[in-house]
C-alpha cells in the first residue's frame, strides 16, 4: 500500500506558499482527478481549489490548460419507417415523463437490466 503524504494542519494553522505549492505541482504531475488528489493528501476541497487558483494565477496558467481539447463529431439519426410499439405479454411497463414533455416507456419481462438503467437516490 502506498504511503499517503498527509498535510492536514491543526485547526487555526495555515499552510505557507512554500508548503502548498509543491503539493499543487505534485497534483499537476499526478494526472489524478482533483477530488482524488486532495483527498489523498488530506486537504479539503476549498483548501485545494484555493491554493490551485493562487498557484495558477502566480504562474500565469489558464484553467483551460488543464484539460484536453474536445472534438464534436456530428451524427445523423434516421428514424425507422414504421415503429411497432407492441407490449410483450406478461411484462410490466415503466413510464417516465420528463418536464419537457418527453415520455420514455420501457416494456420488460425482466427487471434486472432496468435496475442498471434507473437508479433512484
C-alpha positions as CSV (number, residue, x, y, z in Angstrom):
1,X,0.0,0.0,0.0
2,X,1.3,3.4,-1.0
3,X,2.2,5.9,1.8
4,X,-0.1,8.9,1.7
5,X,1.5,12.2,2.4
6,X,-0.6,13.9,5.0
7,X,-0.7,17.7,5.0
8,X,-3.7,18.2,7.1
9,X,-3.0,21.1,9.5
10,X,-4.2,21.6,13.0
11,X,-7.3,23.9,13.3
12,X,-6.2,27.5,13.3
13,X,-2.9,26.9,11.4
14,X,-2.3,27.8,7.8
15,X,-0.1,26.5,5.1
16,X,2.6,28.7,3.7
17,X,3.2,29.1,0.0
18,X,6.4,27.1,0.4
19,X,4.3,24.2,1.8
20,X,1.4,24.3,-0.6
21,X,3.0,25.0,-4.0
22,X,5.0,21.7,-4.1
23,X,1.8,19.8,-3.4
24,X,0.0,21.7,-6.2
25,X,2.9,20.9,-8.5
26,X,2.6,17.3,-7.5
27,X,-1.1,17.4,-8.4
28,X,-0.4,18.7,-11.9
29,X,2.2,15.9,-12.4
30,X,-0.1,13.2,-11.0
31,X,-2.8,13.1,-13.6
32,X,-5.4,12.4,-10.9
33,X,-8.8,14.0,-10.8
34,X,-8.8,16.9,-8.3
35,X,-11.1,15.2,-5.8
36,X,-9.0,12.1,-5.8
37,X,-5.8,14.1,-5.3
38,X,-6.9,16.4,-2.5
39,X,-8.4,13.5,-0.6
40,X,-5.2,11.6,-1.0
41,X,-3.1,14.5,0.5
42,X,-5.7,15.2,3.2
43,X,-6.9,18.6,2.0
44,X,-10.4,19.9,1.9
45,X,-11.9,20.9,-1.5
46,X,-11.8,24.5,-0.5
47,X,-8.2,24.3,0.5
48,X,-7.2,22.6,-2.7
49,X,-9.0,24.9,-5.1
50,X,-7.9,28.0,-3.3
51,X,-4.2,27.0,-3.5
52,X,-4.5,25.8,-7.1
53,X,-6.1,29.1,-8.1
54,X,-3.3,31.1,-6.4
55,X,-0.6,28.9,-8.0
56,X,-2.2,29.2,-11.4
57,X,-2.5,33.0,-11.2
58,X,1.1,33.4,-10.0
59,X,2.4,31.1,-12.8
60,X,0.2,32.7,-15.5
61,X,-1.6,29.5,-16.1
62,X,-5.1,29.3,-17.5
63,X,-7.6,26.8,-16.2
64,X,-8.2,25.5,-19.8
65,X,-4.6,24.3,-20.0
66,X,-5.5,21.6,-17.6
67,X,-8.0,19.9,-20.0
68,X,-7.5,18.3,-23.3
69,X,-9.5,19.9,-26.2
70,X,-12.6,18.0,-27.3
71,X,-13.9,17.5,-30.8
72,X,-17.5,17.5,-31.8
73,X,-18.5,14.5,-34.0
74,X,-21.9,15.1,-35.6
75,X,-24.1,12.1,-36.2
76,X,-27.3,11.6,-38.2
77,X,-30.1,9.6,-36.8
78,X,-32.7,8.3,-39.3
79,X,-35.9,7.2,-37.7
80,X,-37.4,3.8,-38.9
81,X,-40.2,3.9,-41.4
82,X,-42.6,2.2,-39.2
83,X,-42.5,1.7,-35.4
84,X,-44.5,-1.1,-33.8
85,X,-44.9,-0.4,-30.1
86,X,-46.2,-3.8,-29.0
87,X,-46.2,-4.5,-25.3
88,X,-44.8,-8.0,-24.6
89,X,-47.1,-10.4,-22.9
90,X,-46.6,-10.9,-19.1
91,X,-44.5,-7.8,-18.8
92,X,-44.7,-4.6,-17.0
93,X,-44.2,-1.0,-18.1
94,X,-42.1,1.7,-16.7
95,X,-43.0,5.2,-17.9
96,X,-41.1,8.3,-17.2
97,X,-42.3,11.7,-18.3
98,X,-39.8,14.4,-18.2
99,X,-40.6,18.1,-17.5
100,X,-40.0,19.0,-21.2
101,X,-42.8,16.6,-22.2
102,X,-40.7,13.7,-23.5
103,X,-42.1,10.3,-22.3
104,X,-39.9,7.2,-22.0
105,X,-41.6,3.9,-21.9
106,X,-39.8,0.6,-21.2
107,X,-41.5,-2.7,-21.6
108,X,-39.8,-5.6,-19.9
109,X,-40.3,-9.1,-18.6
110,X,-37.1,-9.0,-16.5
111,X,-36.3,-6.2,-14.1
112,X,-32.6,-6.8,-13.8
113,X,-31.5,-4.7,-16.8
114,X,-33.7,-1.9,-15.7
115,X,-32.1,-1.7,-12.3
116,X,-28.9,-0.6,-14.0
117,X,-30.6,1.9,-16.2
118,X,-32.7,3.6,-13.5
119,X,-31.2,4.5,-10.2
120,X,-33.2,6.3,-7.6
121,X,-31.3,8.3,-5.0
